[in-house]
Amino acid sequence: MSLMPPVSRTLDPVWFDAVKARISSRRYTGEAIDPALLDRLDQTCERLSATPGAASAVLVREAPPEVFTGLVGSYGRAEDSPSLVAFVGTDEAAHDVGYVGEAVVLAATALGLDTCWIAASFDPERAGRLAALGEHERVHAITALGHATGKIGVSERLMRASLRARSRLSLDVIAPGHESWPAWAQEAISTLRLAPSGANKQPWRLHMDGEALVVTEAPKVYRTAPLDFGIAMLHAELGAAHAGVSGTWVAGLDGEVARFVPGSAS
Ligand SMILES: Cc1cc2nc3c(=O)[nH]c(=O)nc-3n(C[C@H](O)[C@H](O)[C@H](O)COP(=O)(O)O)c2cc1C
């Protein structure tokens, strides 16, 4: 199935600054988030969800703990997260779900909140009931949302070490020849490189074709790769915008994930 490219939305420059500050947090204090902060995040969710047929983000202010499944301390388990956001869409909109989800995660980071994408250990049926799904829609993933405990627990530290959560593939691996690319494309891929991905697998490869920045798949992809690509596309677009270039995502040619065409923003 070919997936629709992310729908262009107005990007907030504070999301660019949040890219470097964001890390996944899996242990929360359980303390409720200030309602005024939740209101601001809710406005962002609503704005990002306004395109019919595209992805949406649904803020759940009081997250039922049963939505977070999995063993305490295991991969995927977020403990004591007071709130969550569910990322919703059809299977065809999976790239857009990743794009919208990461915009929410970065907006939350900019508000001083902690997050963790969770595509594995959550209960999609329970989450679906909280999100009022449309036809053919499902909850692809959620993010935990709250204030992380000041200290990372031993199990999370071990997990982060095994995922090598802080490390990323080099630009030479993901974007061979990048040194000769235009400045905006270099900023795009440097920002993309920091994107989170399921189990930190980083399924993206990049090249230029004329003016366009082209995203393709690494040799091996896996279940969360469609979300990861959407996340990466938002990061690339934020980097390009930071360098003064706006554009649009269009469907990739055969075998490609998508293309970013500069200067064609409406
Ligand atoms: C789509 C997606 C799904 C993820 N699912 C889970 C998950 O189920 N459980 C979990 O503990 N972490 C999950 N993560 C977090 C990744 O493991 C994490 O982003 C990666 O290891 C990089 O670490 P960082 O986010 O701290 O930079 C997910 C991340 C993404 C992008």
The ligand as a Gaussian input file, in Angstrom:
#p B3LYP/6-31G(d) Opt

LIG

0 1
 C        7.184000       5.191000      16.708000
 C        7.921000       4.927000      17.996000
 C        7.513000       3.921000      18.845000
 C        8.165000       3.710000      20.057000
 N        7.689000       2.745000      20.881000
 C        8.270000       2.594000      22.089000
 C        7.737000       1.646000      22.980000
 O        6.759000       0.950000      22.693000
 N        8.322000       1.545000      24.193000
 C        9.401000       2.315000      24.581000
 O        9.866000       2.174000      25.695000
 N        9.938000       3.215000      23.731000
 C        9.385000       3.379000      22.503000
 N        9.887000       4.310000      21.651000
 C       11.023000       5.162000      22.079000
 C       12.337000       4.777000      21.374000
 O       12.883000       3.598000      21.931000
 C       13.307000       5.950000      21.511000
 O       12.766000       7.051000      20.821000
 C       14.694000       5.663000      20.947000
 O       15.316000       4.630000      21.675000
 C       15.608000       6.907000      20.990000
 O       15.709000       7.421000      22.302000
 P       15.272000       8.915000      22.639000
 O       13.805000       9.042000      22.293000
 O       15.519000       9.092000      24.105000
 O       16.083000       9.842000      21.764000
 C        9.275000       4.509000      20.432000
 C        9.694000       5.519000      19.563000
 C        9.033000       5.732000      18.362000
 C        9.479000       6.838000      17.489000

